[in-house]
Amino acid sequence: MAERLKRSGLVGELSAEFAGTMILILFGCGVVAQVVAGGALTTPPGGLGNHDSIAWAWGLGVTLGVYVAARLSGAHLNPAVTVALAAFKGFPWSKVAPYALAQTAGAFVAALLVRWNYTEALAKADPTHTIKTQGVFSTLPANGNPNLPVHEWGAFRDQIIGTAILLLLILAVTDLLNTPPGANLAPFIVGLIVVAIGMAWGTNAGYAINPARDFGPRLASFLTGYGGAWRDQYGNFYFWVPIVGPLIGGLLGAALYKFFIGRFLPTAEPEPAGRVPAPDES
């Protein structure tokens, strides 16, 4: 197994990031399509889920995507995670751009599949493919709600905070020097982190907290009929917010973990004499 993993190299890692992110978006954008487009056609409307089902499906998508990719690539599935790990955990900077591209490609392909599968529902619920169903694929300030006066900078603030929370907690539950979950449950806990962020921090900007998650599906929607995909409900260019905000927030969250927790943890040390057999005794 070790030799096979070694031979797979960067190609295997990128393949895993592509597949893991694709799984994440298939469940994430899929559930929003079901709730928004499919739900708009039920009697009464809203019969196919709500905000809570969206939050749970996104979290489960993260969990399943991590299980798919973790062995080969570590399952970043998010450029904000990749950049933060390069800055604070020794991940090679030379792999950051390839990982981000693979993640974005996986998100793009998954969004195209969702767009194709929900063609009829999207066309019936929103025949001209407007802001009404754009949120199926990409985020908007206040989730497109004009009654909540959140604009680009409010959403930008939100994305920094939300992604900082995400990275602080990811580092906490994956740090072997801390108390990480046992029995291979870390992916499940990371999924619960995303559920919690969605339930607590989903109002102002739709908790993208992941540049690939937003840009890949946004591009897919633009290429399949959503001409206003790059703008928000106010007509302002918005696509940059869920890219730049998470990248800054991820670095901030990782720095906070290192400052408040990581630097105080004991370092890994050899076992005391007598705890393990010496090499010539094994």
FENMO-V921742 format. One line per field, one symbol per residue. phi: phi as a letter, one per 40 degrees, with the letter a starting at -180 (. if undefined). A space follows every 10 residues. Layout:
# FENMO-V921742
phi: ???
This chain:
# FENMO-V921742
phi: .cccccccfc cccccccccc cccdcdcccc cccccccccc bcbcdgcbha dccccccccc ccdcccccbd ccbgfcfadc cccccccbbg cccccccccc cccccccccc ccccdccbdc cccccadcfb cdbdccbbca cffgcccbcc bdccccdccc cccccdcdcc cccbccccbc ccffcddccc ccdcdccccb bcccagfcfa dcdccdcccc cccbhccccc bcccgccbdc ccbcdccccc cccccccccc bdccccccbc cddgcbccdc bc
